[in-house]
Structure formats: structure tokens, C-alpha cells
Amino acid sequence: MNVSQPAAKPRQRDHTPLADRMRPQSLDEALGQEHLTGSRAILRQALESGRIPSVILWGPPGSGKTTLARIMAHGSGRRFASLSAVLSGVKELRAVSEQARRESREGASGTLLFVDEIHRFNKSQQDAFLPFVEEGSITLIGATTENPSFELNGALLSRCRVLTLNRLEAAQIVTLLERAAEDEVRGLGALGVTWDPAVLVRIAEQADGDARHALNTLETLAHLAGEQAAREKRPLSDDDLTDDHLRRSALYDKAGEAHYDLISALHKSLRGSDADAALYWLARMLEGGESGLYVARRMIRFASEDIGNADPQALTVAMHGRDAYHFLGSPEGDLSLAQVAVYLACAPKSNRLYSAFKAARKAARKQGSLPPPLHSRNAPTELMKELGYSAGYRYDHDSPEGYAAQDHLPEKLQGTRFYEPVARGFEREIIRRLAYWRRLRKRHDGERS
């Protein structure tokens, strides 16, 4: 089968969106996914051999997931069925799958089932696919914008190949826009509108990798401003574009992978003392609709985990920033979060407090319920005094240095050092203080011996 030949062109209908009319009809028309569609790529080889596996197409909006699914369906020669996880449930899924099973038993070549937004099915709904995929009565093509590792159950993933689609580059989207502007059958060519190349570039750059959004913008602009431009005998230009034409929410899902990717990027920017990157990722999250209080909570944690006592003021700044944002709300309070981000990025870094507490917790779990030394315990009753509680305790304030040099760890752990500060920021001063206490301890130990 020659997979380079386009499918029959769909009949144009006035109400069909341009993005759907201009959908590539063959692998050769598809742009931006050469790792899947090239001459030696898995998708092309699967179509040429006629052995299409069950796959999950994972990529950002407008990258061509539905397009590739339709090309696979056309090239497979199998019965094609489609479901949207937004609109369908287990009832619809079972109806399609049972029909595929009946046809398979009657000798049909099987059904290729495309499920858009497959991540919106819950785990039990996803289980309904398993027996039909396992027996081969359906070949599943699922499309998702979410990381399959998080959103699809392991049993389904083990039966499918995950194919990752790339975000489209602006130059690739410009090519798609040029096709749409010139095509007189499927595109806008019949409208008689001419285009300044600069306007296509600007639309492509503002689309953020989403070909569908770019084509929708092109179509809107052609219908709203094209007629007037044609009367004035001029091309549509950058001056015809408004912010309303180009407005697009940043790619961000507060409950999905983008949420974790961006907060990770913010955290690592702060740790790497990159104030500019920290401001950018903070802005991306807030522009995407993330809760400012969530970001504030993560920066408060960062102040202790990655700065600690290298700058004890960092925790205070982070807490005040949280309070300011809570008081002002957005957008006024956004600047408070930006102030915190810059302060944390520029602060000296130390994870010694984090490491020390982690080691102390490990020791607490490993050693069980070790009792405090008797001298560290209170003795509010006569019985407790008779048992030796508080016996031998030396009151630190009674010593000239305010330090009595006693061990307060359980006997089994005495001498253990959990906290070893680093010589950065205020921890340099803490090193000096700890060294002072340790010199006093040696002196006291010598006097007692």
C-alpha cells in the first residue's frame, strides 16, 4: 500500500472549521513528526506492512494526534470507529467493542478504534478495553495530552506502544498557514484574500505550537477583516491583527504533568540561583491559572529545604510573601510572590538542615523508642525522683558560659552529629558557634576527668 497517496478530499462544508478541512490526508503532508512519519519511522513501516499495533499518541494540543489516527485508519483498510472520552462512557465503549468482536469472529479484519482524550476515562473504564485489545478484535489508538505514565493504567500501557508527538515549530505552522491561505478547495483561497507573509509568521509564533489554534486564527481574521482588505485592494497585514485574535492561554494543566514540570522548573531555578528563570516559571504558572497560595507554599518549603540556616531570613520573607498574597489576592499580590522568588534565588544555599533532619528521622525510625537520659527527664513526683529522673542535671544558666556540656541524646546515640553546616551565608556563623560549644565541652570533660 502506498501510504504517500492522500485520501479522497472531504466535501467542503461551510460550517466545517478550517483546521478540520486542512487536516493532512497522508503522512507526507503531516509536519513536525518526522520521527514517526519518516521513511524508516515506525508509523510509516506499520502502515506499509498493514500491521498496525495498538498505540497511544501523546502530545500537546494541535500537534496532530487526531490527524495521525485518521491517516492510520485510512491506511489500515479496517473498519474505523471513534469515541470521545469526554462524551462517551463504558456503555458506548462496550457496544463498539462487542460489535468488533462479532465481526472479527465472522472473519472481518478487525476494527481500528480511535479514542480521543483517553486520559479522561478513569482506571476502571480503561479496564474495559483490555479483553478486546488482548484478543485483537480491536486495535486501539488513544490520543492524550497527559503523560500516559500518570493517567493510564499499567495493564493498558503494557498492551500499547506509546508514540510521542513533538510541539510544532513556528516555521512548520507557517507552512500549514500558507497551504490553507492558498488552497481553493479546502482552504481560504476561494475568498480572494491575499496575505502579508509577516502576519502568517506572527500568527504562527503566537500559536505556541498549536496548529489548530493558528488555523482558527487565520480563518477568523480572513472572515472578519478579509472583505474590507479586498475592497481596499491590499493584503491582510499585521495591522489587522488584534490581541483578541491572538489571545491564547499558556499551555498548563493545574492537575496534569505541566503542573509538576513547571513547579519543578521553578524549584530548580531557585536552587540554581537563577532569578530570571525563577521569575519566568512563576509567571508561566500564574498566567496558566495556578493558585498563588500553592506556589507560596512550595517556596516556603524551599526556604527551609534549600536555604535553611544559610539565610534564616529566607523563611521569614517567604512567609510574609504568602501573607501578602493572601491579603491582596491576584493580580496585586503576584508581585509579592515575585519578590519572594528573587530573594530565594539570590540567597546563599545550604541543604544541611534538610539532610540533618532527614538523618535524624532515619535514626528515630531505626532505633525505635530509645529513652532520654535520666538527667534530661522531669521529675514532678517523688516516685520519679526515687527512680533517678532529673538526677545529675546541670542547669546551663548556672555556668559562666551558659553551657553545662551535657549529652541529651539517648545513650546509644551519644556522639552522633546530624547537623554539619556548610561555610556559606549565616551557616558560617553557626559553624563558629558550634566550634565554640565543642571546645567548651572538651574543657568541661577534662575538668570532670
NULOFI-815765 format. One record per residue (C-alpha): z, x, y; residue number from 1. Coordinates in Angstrom, 3 decimals. Example, Ala and Ser with C-alpha at 12.3 -4.5 7.8 and 13.67 -1.06 7.14 Angstrom:
! residues 2
+----------+----------+----------+-----+
:       pz :       px :       py : num :
+----------+----------+----------+-----+
:    7.800 :   12.300 :   -4.500 :   1 :
:    7.140 :   13.670 :   -1.060 :   2 :
+----------+----------+----------+-----+
This chain:
! residues 449
+----------+----------+----------+-----+
:       pz :       px :       py : num :
+----------+----------+----------+-----+
:    0.000 :    0.000 :    0.000 :   1 :
:   -0.935 :    1.320 :    3.445 :   2 :
:    2.216 :    0.865 :    5.487 :   3 :
:    0.460 :    2.056 :    8.644 :   4 :
:   -1.580 :   -1.134 :    8.898 :   5 :
:    0.016 :   -3.663 :   11.245 :   6 :
:    0.920 :   -7.109 :   10.054 :   7 :
:   -1.029 :  -10.061 :   11.361 :   8 :
:   -0.275 :  -10.624 :   15.012 :   9 :
:    2.004 :  -13.593 :   15.584 :  10 :
:    0.667 :  -16.504 :   17.564 :  11 :
:    1.919 :  -16.169 :   21.103 :  12 :
:    4.104 :  -18.972 :   22.338 :  13 :
:    5.096 :  -19.288 :   25.963 :  14 :
:    8.791 :  -19.632 :   25.167 :  15 :
:    8.905 :  -16.600 :   22.852 :  16 :
:   10.665 :  -13.705 :   24.629 :  17 :
:    8.559 :  -10.658 :   25.377 :  18 :
:   10.890 :   -8.482 :   23.291 :  19 :
:   10.079 :  -10.585 :   20.237 :  20 :
:    6.342 :  -10.750 :   20.926 :  21 :
:    6.123 :   -6.980 :   21.360 :  22 :
:    8.116 :   -6.189 :   18.250 :  23 :
:    6.368 :   -3.293 :   16.390 :  24 :
:    4.394 :   -4.507 :   13.388 :  25 :
:    4.231 :   -1.233 :   11.441 :  26 :
:    6.162 :    1.995 :   11.006 :  27 :
:    3.558 :    3.787 :   13.125 :  28 :
:    4.332 :    1.500 :   16.079 :  29 :
:    8.105 :    1.968 :   15.768 :  30 :
:    9.518 :    4.565 :   18.155 :  31 :
:   12.687 :    6.619 :   18.177 :  32 :
:   13.457 :    6.551 :   14.456 :  33 :
:   11.141 :    9.245 :   13.132 :  34 :
:   13.855 :   10.461 :   10.751 :  35 :
:   13.381 :    7.117 :    8.941 :  36 :
:    9.696 :    6.416 :    9.573 :  37 :
:    8.058 :    9.869 :    9.415 :  38 :
:    5.627 :   10.892 :    6.685 :  39 :
:    8.358 :   12.303 :    4.456 :  40 :
:   11.141 :    9.918 :    5.518 :  41 :
:   12.999 :    7.709 :    3.059 :  42 :
:   11.929 :    4.403 :    4.580 :  43 :
:    8.215 :    5.189 :    4.510 :  44 :
:    8.453 :    6.546 :    0.961 :  45 :
:   10.309 :    3.407 :   -0.143 :  46 :
:    7.609 :    1.158 :    1.322 :  47 :
:    4.766 :    3.199 :   -0.150 :  48 :
:    6.350 :    3.183 :   -3.590 :  49 :
:    7.279 :   -0.511 :   -3.405 :  50 :
:   10.839 :    0.358 :   -4.484 :  51 :
:   12.927 :   -0.771 :   -1.536 :  52 :
:   16.669 :   -0.280 :   -2.063 :  53 :
:   19.411 :   -2.382 :   -0.549 :  54 :
:   20.198 :   -0.824 :    2.819 :  55 :
:   22.498 :   -1.191 :    5.796 :  56 :
:   20.768 :   -0.458 :    9.108 :  57 :
:   23.388 :    0.849 :   11.525 :  58 :
:   22.559 :    1.474 :   15.163 :  59 :
:   23.157 :    0.446 :   18.778 :  60 :
:   21.712 :   -2.753 :   20.262 :  61 :
:   17.982 :   -2.684 :   20.850 :  62 :
:   17.329 :    0.330 :   18.605 :  63 :
:   15.031 :   -1.549 :   16.203 :  64 :
:   17.175 :   -2.740 :   13.296 :  65 :
:   15.592 :   -6.187 :   13.066 :  66 :
:   12.143 :   -4.696 :   13.585 :  67 :
:   12.509 :   -2.292 :   10.671 :  68 :
:   13.850 :   -5.108 :    8.488 :  69 :
:   10.765 :   -7.225 :    9.223 :  70 :
:    8.436 :   -4.293 :    8.541 :  71 :
:   10.191 :   -3.741 :    5.219 :  72 :
:    9.851 :   -7.418 :    4.375 :  73 :
:    6.133 :   -7.427 :    5.172 :  74 :
:    5.529 :   -4.230 :    3.200 :  75 :
:    7.528 :   -5.262 :    0.161 :  76 :
:    5.437 :   -8.263 :   -0.872 :  77 :
:    8.652 :  -10.065 :   -1.794 :  78 :
:    9.898 :  -13.440 :   -0.666 :  79 :
:   11.729 :  -12.963 :    2.605 :  80 :
:   14.875 :  -14.809 :    3.675 :  81 :
:   17.122 :  -14.179 :    6.639 :  82 :
:   20.623 :  -15.152 :    7.671 :  83 :
:   22.704 :  -14.511 :   10.757 :  84 :
:   26.344 :  -13.797 :   10.090 :  85 :
:   27.083 :  -15.424 :   13.454 :  86 :
:   25.659 :  -18.791 :   12.348 :  87 :
:   25.976 :  -18.739 :    8.547 :  88 :
:   28.773 :  -18.797 :    6.017 :  89 :
:   29.283 :  -18.439 :    2.281 :  90 :
:   27.620 :  -21.811 :    1.632 :  91 :
:   24.301 :  -20.688 :    3.142 :  92 :
:   24.601 :  -17.286 :    1.525 :  93 :
:   25.137 :  -18.748 :   -1.944 :  94 :
:   22.226 :  -21.183 :   -1.508 :  95 :
:   19.809 :  -18.353 :   -0.688 :  96 :
:   21.195 :  -16.120 :   -3.430 :  97 :
:   21.129 :  -18.802 :   -6.139 :  98 :
:   17.510 :  -19.616 :   -5.287 :  99 :
:   16.675 :  -15.907 :   -5.522 : 100 :
:   18.386 :  -15.755 :   -8.921 : 101 :
:   16.384 :  -18.731 :  -10.230 : 102 :
:   13.100 :  -17.276 :   -9.012 : 103 :
:   13.961 :  -13.892 :  -10.488 : 104 :
:   14.572 :  -15.472 :  -13.904 : 105 :
:   11.202 :  -17.190 :  -13.625 : 106 :
:    9.506 :  -13.834 :  -13.180 : 107 :
:    9.329 :  -13.510 :   -9.408 : 108 :
:    9.590 :  -10.023 :   -7.919 : 109 :
:   12.848 :  -10.827 :   -6.150 : 110 :
:   13.961 :  -11.778 :   -2.665 : 111 :
:   14.483 :   -9.497 :    0.285 : 112 :
:   17.424 :  -10.925 :    2.236 : 113 :
:   17.970 :   -9.805 :    5.815 : 114 :
:   21.464 :  -10.410 :    7.210 : 115 :
:   21.823 :   -9.782 :   10.936 : 116 :
:   25.253 :   -8.865 :   12.342 : 117 :
:   26.504 :   -8.407 :    8.780 : 118 :
:   29.770 :   -6.906 :   10.040 : 119 :
:   30.752 :  -10.390 :   11.255 : 120 :
:   31.178 :  -11.546 :    7.655 : 121 :
:   34.755 :  -10.986 :    6.537 : 122 :
:   35.515 :   -8.956 :    3.427 : 123 :
:   35.695 :  -11.977 :    1.091 : 124 :
:   32.353 :  -13.275 :    2.412 : 125 :
:   30.846 :   -9.851 :    1.813 : 126 :
:   32.004 :  -10.024 :   -1.795 : 127 :
:   29.644 :  -12.968 :   -2.319 : 128 :
:   26.677 :  -10.575 :   -2.096 : 129 :
:   27.865 :   -8.318 :   -4.896 : 130 :
:   26.702 :  -10.081 :   -8.082 : 131 :
:   23.231 :  -10.782 :   -6.680 : 132 :
:   22.720 :   -7.245 :   -5.384 : 133 :
:   24.091 :   -5.847 :   -8.644 : 134 :
:   21.646 :   -7.794 :  -10.823 : 135 :
:   18.706 :   -7.138 :   -8.469 : 136 :
:   17.789 :  -10.745 :   -7.695 : 137 :
:   18.141 :   -9.916 :   -4.002 : 138 :
:   17.513 :   -6.728 :   -2.075 : 139 :
:   19.929 :   -6.756 :    0.831 : 140 :
:   19.039 :   -5.465 :    4.282 : 141 :
:   22.045 :   -5.710 :    6.565 : 142 :
:   21.981 :   -4.900 :   10.272 : 143 :
:   25.098 :   -3.882 :   12.179 : 144 :
:   26.109 :   -2.269 :   15.446 : 145 :
:   29.511 :   -1.382 :   13.989 : 146 :
:   30.439 :    1.579 :   11.809 : 147 :
:   29.948 :    0.351 :    8.217 : 148 :
:   32.852 :    2.522 :    7.074 : 149 :
:   35.188 :    0.289 :    9.064 : 150 :
:   33.504 :   -3.106 :    8.844 : 151 :
:   32.007 :   -3.338 :    5.335 : 152 :
:   33.967 :   -3.240 :    2.105 : 153 :
:   33.611 :   -0.293 :   -0.221 : 154 :
:   32.116 :   -2.280 :   -3.095 : 155 :
:   29.198 :   -3.419 :   -0.931 : 156 :
:   28.670 :    0.008 :    0.610 : 157 :
:   28.507 :    1.625 :   -2.831 : 158 :
:   25.504 :   -0.604 :   -3.650 : 159 :
:   23.599 :    0.095 :   -0.409 : 160 :
:   22.076 :    3.024 :    1.409 : 161 :
:   23.295 :    3.374 :    4.996 : 162 :
:   20.419 :    4.245 :    7.358 : 163 :
:   21.495 :    5.278 :   10.861 : 164 :
:   19.263 :    4.414 :   13.818 : 165 :
:   19.288 :    6.503 :   16.979 : 166 :
:   19.736 :    5.298 :   20.512 : 167 :
:   16.289 :    5.184 :   22.125 : 168 :
:   15.485 :    7.766 :   24.788 : 169 :
:   14.236 :    6.629 :   28.183 : 170 :
:   10.788 :    8.161 :   27.585 : 171 :
:   10.403 :    6.155 :   24.374 : 172 :
:   11.349 :    2.950 :   26.177 : 173 :
:    8.810 :    3.730 :   28.910 : 174 :
:    6.136 :    3.860 :   26.192 : 175 :
:    7.217 :    0.419 :   24.952 : 176 :
:    7.152 :   -0.954 :   28.503 : 177 :
:    3.666 :    0.441 :   29.089 : 178 :
:    2.436 :   -1.257 :   25.917 : 179 :
:    3.967 :   -4.569 :   26.989 : 180 :
:    2.559 :   -4.335 :   30.523 : 181 :
:   -0.987 :   -3.711 :   29.247 : 182 :
:   -1.173 :   -5.888 :   26.104 : 183 :
:   -3.123 :   -9.065 :   26.954 : 184 :
:   -2.324 :  -10.835 :   23.656 : 185 :
:    1.348 :  -10.237 :   23.024 : 186 :
:    2.404 :   -8.694 :   26.317 : 187 :
:    2.039 :   -9.310 :   30.045 : 188 :
:   -1.480 :   -8.010 :   30.536 : 189 :
:   -2.951 :  -11.500 :   30.942 : 190 :
:   -0.787 :  -12.110 :   34.014 : 191 :
:   -2.868 :   -9.685 :   36.077 : 192 :
:    0.238 :   -7.818 :   37.273 : 193 :
:   -0.023 :   -4.105 :   37.994 : 194 :
:    2.923 :   -1.735 :   37.845 : 195 :
:    4.052 :    1.338 :   39.706 : 196 :
:    4.982 :    3.846 :   36.941 : 197 :
:    8.241 :    4.587 :   38.774 : 198 :
:    9.509 :    1.039 :   38.222 : 199 :
:    8.989 :    1.352 :   34.451 : 200 :
:   10.931 :    4.606 :   34.445 : 201 :
:   13.817 :    3.046 :   36.365 : 202 :
:   13.980 :    0.043 :   34.029 : 203 :
:   13.969 :    2.380 :   31.020 : 204 :
:   16.719 :    4.590 :   32.442 : 205 :
:   18.938 :    1.617 :   33.240 : 206 :
:   18.459 :    0.061 :   29.794 : 207 :
:   20.927 :    2.513 :   28.229 : 208 :
:   18.840 :    2.923 :   25.084 : 209 :
:   18.318 :   -0.809 :   24.530 : 210 :
:   14.598 :   -1.631 :   24.214 : 211 :
:   15.288 :   -5.379 :   24.107 : 212 :
:   17.126 :   -5.262 :   27.432 : 213 :
:   14.316 :   -3.224 :   29.013 : 214 :
:   11.603 :   -5.638 :   27.852 : 215 :
:   13.625 :   -8.628 :   29.034 : 216 :
:   13.985 :   -6.996 :   32.459 : 217 :
:   10.263 :   -6.287 :   32.593 : 218 :
:    9.417 :   -9.893 :   31.720 : 219 :
:   11.861 :  -11.328 :   34.265 : 220 :
:   10.512 :   -9.108 :   37.013 : 221 :
:    6.901 :   -9.995 :   36.180 : 222 :
:    7.532 :  -13.738 :   36.360 : 223 :
:    9.791 :  -13.691 :   39.423 : 224 :
:    8.006 :  -11.127 :   41.600 : 225 :
:    4.618 :  -10.630 :   39.969 : 226 :
:    2.851 :  -13.587 :   41.537 : 227 :
:    3.796 :  -12.554 :   45.067 : 228 :
:    2.841 :   -8.935 :   44.375 : 229 :
:   -0.545 :  -10.092 :   43.057 : 230 :
:   -1.142 :  -12.158 :   46.233 : 231 :
:   -0.300 :   -9.104 :   48.303 : 232 :
:   -2.652 :   -7.046 :   46.103 : 233 :
:   -0.021 :   -4.429 :   45.334 : 234 :
:    1.694 :   -3.196 :   42.175 : 235 :
:    5.243 :   -4.179 :   41.324 : 236 :
:    7.363 :   -1.294 :   42.515 : 237 :
:   10.890 :   -0.037 :   42.593 : 238 :
:   11.480 :   -2.053 :   45.781 : 239 :
:   11.064 :   -5.287 :   43.787 : 240 :
:   13.985 :   -4.414 :   41.541 : 241 :
:   17.453 :   -5.628 :   42.441 : 242 :
:   20.835 :   -4.827 :   40.957 : 243 :
:   20.778 :   -8.260 :   39.328 : 244 :
:   17.621 :   -7.318 :   37.443 : 245 :
:   19.154 :   -4.091 :   36.155 : 246 :
:   22.779 :   -5.078 :   35.651 : 247 :
:   23.923 :   -4.263 :   32.146 : 248 :
:   27.385 :   -3.900 :   30.686 : 249 :
:   28.157 :   -0.477 :   29.286 : 250 :
:   27.928 :   -0.250 :   25.511 : 251 :
:   31.535 :   -0.767 :   24.488 : 252 :
:   33.385 :   -2.893 :   21.989 : 253 :
:   37.128 :   -3.088 :   22.510 : 254 :
:   37.686 :   -3.758 :   18.805 : 255 :
:   34.985 :   -1.540 :   17.336 : 256 :
:   34.018 :    2.083 :   16.888 : 257 :
:   33.144 :    2.598 :   20.552 : 258 :
:   36.771 :    1.782 :   21.380 : 259 :
:   38.021 :    4.623 :   19.180 : 260 :
:   35.234 :    7.028 :   20.152 : 261 :
:   35.872 :    6.678 :   23.873 : 262 :
:   39.665 :    6.872 :   23.734 : 263 :
:   39.250 :    9.954 :   21.548 : 264 :
:   36.863 :   11.447 :   24.121 : 265 :
:   39.385 :   10.714 :   26.895 : 266 :
:   42.258 :   12.254 :   24.921 : 267 :
:   40.274 :   15.401 :   24.109 : 268 :
:   39.092 :   15.714 :   27.723 : 269 :
:   42.712 :   15.612 :   28.906 : 270 :
:   43.741 :   18.139 :   26.258 : 271 :
:   40.809 :   20.354 :   27.250 : 272 :
:   41.869 :   20.274 :   30.931 : 273 :
:   38.506 :   18.737 :   31.880 : 274 :
:   39.380 :   16.438 :   34.770 : 275 :
:   35.764 :   15.392 :   35.408 : 276 :
:   35.203 :   14.329 :   31.803 : 277 :
:   38.548 :   12.521 :   31.778 : 278 :
:   37.535 :   10.509 :   34.851 : 279 :
:   34.160 :    9.681 :   33.298 : 280 :
:   35.567 :    8.405 :   29.987 : 281 :
:   38.287 :    6.482 :   31.819 : 282 :
:   35.603 :    4.835 :   33.969 : 283 :
:   33.489 :    4.040 :   30.898 : 284 :
:   36.400 :    2.299 :   29.210 : 285 :
:   37.404 :    0.288 :   32.266 : 286 :
:   33.781 :   -0.664 :   33.010 : 287 :
:   33.493 :   -1.846 :   29.403 : 288 :
:   36.436 :   -4.213 :   29.868 : 289 :
:   39.158 :   -2.172 :   28.206 : 290 :
:   42.734 :   -3.092 :   29.117 : 291 :
:   44.105 :   -0.685 :   31.692 : 292 :
:   47.545 :   -1.038 :   30.120 : 293 :
:   46.142 :    0.176 :   26.792 : 294 :
:   44.724 :    3.275 :   28.491 : 295 :
:   48.012 :    3.811 :   30.332 : 296 :
:   49.942 :    3.596 :   27.055 : 297 :
:   47.719 :    6.247 :   25.492 : 298 :
:   48.140 :    8.559 :   28.493 : 299 :
:   51.926 :    8.141 :   28.355 : 300 :
:   51.797 :    9.233 :   24.721 : 301 :
:   49.566 :   12.170 :   25.721 : 302 :
:   52.113 :   13.289 :   28.329 : 303 :
:   54.666 :   13.893 :   25.569 : 304 :
:   52.328 :   14.931 :   22.754 : 305 :
:   50.095 :   17.454 :   24.532 : 306 :
:   52.097 :   18.466 :   27.608 : 307 :
:   55.715 :   17.886 :   26.705 : 308 :
:   58.123 :   20.215 :   28.429 : 309 :
:   55.351 :   22.435 :   29.789 : 310 :
:   55.423 :   19.907 :   32.651 : 311 :
:   58.215 :   17.340 :   32.215 : 312 :
:   56.949 :   15.615 :   35.382 : 313 :
:   53.796 :   14.537 :   33.479 : 314 :
:   55.679 :   11.801 :   31.647 : 315 :
:   57.108 :   10.527 :   34.941 : 316 :
:   53.646 :   10.456 :   36.541 : 317 :
:   52.204 :    8.612 :   33.542 : 318 :
:   54.993 :    6.025 :   33.589 : 319 :
:   54.614 :    5.471 :   37.343 : 320 :
:   50.853 :    5.103 :   36.894 : 321 :
:   51.419 :    2.439 :   34.252 : 322 :
:   53.837 :    0.589 :   36.521 : 323 :
:   51.434 :    0.794 :   39.479 : 324 :
:   48.559 :   -0.571 :   37.415 : 325 :
:   50.754 :   -3.361 :   36.052 : 326 :
:   51.789 :   -4.271 :   39.613 : 327 :
:   48.328 :   -4.081 :   41.199 : 328 :
:   46.034 :   -5.084 :   38.362 : 329 :
:   42.327 :   -4.259 :   38.348 : 330 :
:   40.422 :   -3.037 :   40.292 : 331 :
:   43.121 :   -1.887 :   42.751 : 332 :
:   45.252 :   -0.364 :   40.004 : 333 :
:   42.349 :    1.536 :   38.435 : 334 :
:   42.838 :    4.337 :   40.938 : 335 :
:   46.417 :    4.821 :   39.723 : 336 :
:   45.109 :    5.431 :   36.209 : 337 :
:   42.559 :    7.877 :   37.618 : 338 :
:   45.379 :    9.745 :   39.385 : 339 :
:   47.313 :    9.988 :   36.124 : 340 :
:   44.239 :   11.199 :   34.226 : 341 :
:   43.574 :   14.004 :   36.698 : 342 :
:   47.234 :   15.050 :   36.761 : 343 :
:   47.430 :   15.201 :   32.978 : 344 :
:   44.149 :   17.093 :   32.705 : 345 :
:   45.324 :   19.710 :   35.194 : 346 :
:   48.859 :   20.085 :   33.796 : 347 :
:   49.826 :   23.052 :   31.591 : 348 :
:   49.589 :   22.093 :   27.919 : 349 :
:   52.030 :   22.505 :   25.064 : 350 :
:   52.332 :   20.629 :   21.781 : 351 :
:   55.539 :   22.438 :   20.784 : 352 :
:   57.676 :   19.357 :   21.427 : 353 :
:   55.322 :   17.271 :   19.255 : 354 :
:   55.374 :   19.910 :   16.497 : 355 :
:   59.137 :   20.296 :   16.684 : 356 :
:   59.816 :   16.587 :   16.331 : 357 :
:   57.284 :   16.342 :   13.507 : 358 :
:   59.077 :   19.169 :   11.671 : 359 :
:   62.467 :   17.582 :   12.300 : 360 :
:   61.286 :   14.243 :   10.878 : 361 :
:   59.870 :   16.002 :    7.837 : 362 :
:   63.203 :   17.711 :    7.267 : 363 :
:   65.067 :   14.427 :    7.738 : 364 :
:   62.906 :   12.737 :    5.087 : 365 :
:   63.006 :   15.659 :    2.677 : 366 :
:   66.728 :   16.447 :    2.858 : 367 :
:   67.988 :   12.882 :    2.681 : 368 :
:   71.326 :   11.798 :    4.197 : 369 :
:   72.887 :   15.152 :    4.994 : 370 :
:   76.249 :   14.609 :    6.735 : 371 :
:   77.031 :   16.131 :   10.137 : 372 :
:   79.578 :   18.974 :   10.179 : 373 :
:   83.151 :   17.682 :   10.295 : 374 :
:   83.719 :   19.111 :   13.769 : 375 :
:   80.782 :   17.066 :   15.120 : 376 :
:   82.242 :   13.745 :   13.950 : 377 :
:   84.520 :   11.459 :   15.924 : 378 :
:   87.993 :   10.717 :   14.578 : 379 :
:   89.075 :    7.348 :   16.024 : 380 :
:   91.554 :    6.620 :   13.159 : 381 :
:   94.438 :    8.532 :   11.592 : 382 :
:   92.726 :    8.488 :    8.212 : 383 :
:   89.654 :   10.161 :    9.661 : 384 :
:   91.838 :   12.784 :   11.324 : 385 :
:   93.552 :   13.441 :    7.980 : 386 :
:   90.132 :   13.889 :    6.381 : 387 :
:   89.302 :   16.614 :    8.912 : 388 :
:   86.986 :   14.653 :   11.187 : 389 :
:   86.633 :   16.419 :   14.554 : 390 :
:   88.783 :   19.313 :   13.329 : 391 :
:   87.829 :   22.602 :   14.948 : 392 :
:   85.587 :   21.020 :   17.581 : 393 :
:   85.476 :   23.128 :   20.728 : 394 :
:   84.819 :   21.270 :   23.970 : 395 :
:   81.904 :   23.050 :   25.640 : 396 :
:   83.093 :   22.403 :   29.198 : 397 :
:   86.297 :   24.326 :   28.478 : 398 :
:   84.357 :   27.585 :   28.058 : 399 :
:   83.418 :   29.617 :   31.156 : 400 :
:   79.692 :   29.300 :   30.426 : 401 :
:   79.876 :   25.617 :   29.392 : 402 :
:   78.797 :   26.659 :   25.910 : 403 :
:   81.080 :   26.797 :   22.863 : 404 :
:   78.479 :   28.246 :   20.413 : 405 :
:   78.995 :   25.823 :   17.530 : 406 :
:   76.486 :   24.667 :   14.892 : 407 :
:   75.738 :   20.949 :   14.982 : 408 :
:   73.100 :   20.794 :   12.269 : 409 :
:   74.132 :   19.873 :    8.719 : 410 :
:   75.382 :   22.911 :    6.850 : 411 :
:   72.252 :   23.049 :    4.682 : 412 :
:   70.006 :   23.282 :    7.745 : 413 :
:   72.051 :   25.587 :    9.953 : 414 :
:   69.942 :   28.322 :   11.478 : 415 :
:   66.776 :   26.210 :   11.392 : 416 :
:   64.639 :   26.265 :   14.532 : 417 :
:   62.385 :   23.277 :   15.028 : 418 :
:   61.516 :   23.811 :   18.685 : 419 :
:   59.790 :   27.020 :   19.753 : 420 :
:   58.426 :   26.573 :   23.305 : 421 :
:   55.283 :   28.295 :   24.486 : 422 :
:   55.189 :   30.531 :   27.562 : 423 :
:   53.260 :   28.049 :   29.724 : 424 :
:   54.410 :   25.914 :   32.615 : 425 :
:   58.047 :   24.844 :   32.624 : 426 :
:   58.489 :   25.896 :   28.992 : 427 :
:   58.667 :   29.479 :   30.289 : 428 :
:   61.953 :   28.448 :   31.891 : 429 :
:   63.063 :   26.753 :   28.666 : 430 :
:   62.388 :   29.986 :   26.753 : 431 :
:   64.629 :   31.806 :   29.223 : 432 :
:   67.411 :   29.206 :   28.802 : 433 :
:   67.244 :   29.217 :   25.012 : 434 :
:   67.373 :   33.018 :   25.001 : 435 :
:   70.483 :   32.819 :   27.177 : 436 :
:   72.251 :   30.417 :   24.777 : 437 :
:   71.335 :   32.614 :   21.816 : 438 :
:   72.755 :   35.733 :   23.497 : 439 :
:   75.983 :   33.849 :   24.167 : 440 :
:   76.104 :   32.708 :   20.535 : 441 :
:   75.809 :   36.285 :   19.298 : 442 :
:   78.582 :   37.344 :   21.658 : 443 :
:   80.852 :   34.485 :   20.550 : 444 :
:   80.090 :   35.160 :   16.893 : 445 :
:   81.015 :   38.812 :   17.438 : 446 :
:   84.287 :   37.899 :   19.119 : 447 :
:   85.199 :   35.461 :   16.310 : 448 :
:   84.409 :   38.037 :   13.639 : 449 :
+----------+----------+----------+-----+
